[in-house]
Amino acid sequence: MGLIVGLTGGIASGKSTVSQFLAAQGVAIIDTDLLSRELVAPHQPALTLIAQAFGQKLIKPDGSLNREALRHIIFNDPIARAKLESILHPAIRALAYQRAQAAAVQSPYVIVVIALLAEPQVRPHYSWLNRVVGIRATPKLQRARLLQRPGIDAELAIQMLAAQSTDEQRAPLVDDWLENTGDLTQLETQVQQLHRHLLAQSNTH
């Protein structure tokens, strides 16, 4: 069975880009953010719980979640954020574990993308990871990237960055770092080196 490797980093640090590079190499990718989207799809139990906790106003006429409205609520209210996490995180963890185990049978290693891995209430639940890769960028770069995303203004970008762990807090968990402060070519070169390193690690696992 292949390695199961966590990939973590701050918002807009480049986790999705790294995942795309590795997926192109045939590596299985399990992204907990995408799992959360599955879990809040129309008619899913988690969506019903969110509507009960935060109000039916968060459900669009087509039955889908108004993610932008929810984002504004949780980044302005730590209690609301904790409530949302208590609804979603157990289900996300269970699904991530199930899919990672299945993928590890065929893939030399599996990447599990977990933005919040360094949060004290999150890390103990991912003890099944064999290694952790961290990606980092400067807060200035992260903020600039966030401002390019739809629905995010300067105030919300600051709140989103402040709500997450710092790279210093992630450091004790991380076995390998990627630096995303240059262009895509520089990042891809690092990812290729990481891929070779993880393949070697998998062979000795």
Beta strands, then each sheet from edge to edge (+ up, - down):
strand 1: 3-9
strand 2: 28-31
strand 3: 109-113
strand 4: 131-136
strand 5: 176-179
sheet 1: 2+ 3+ 1+ 4+ 5+
end
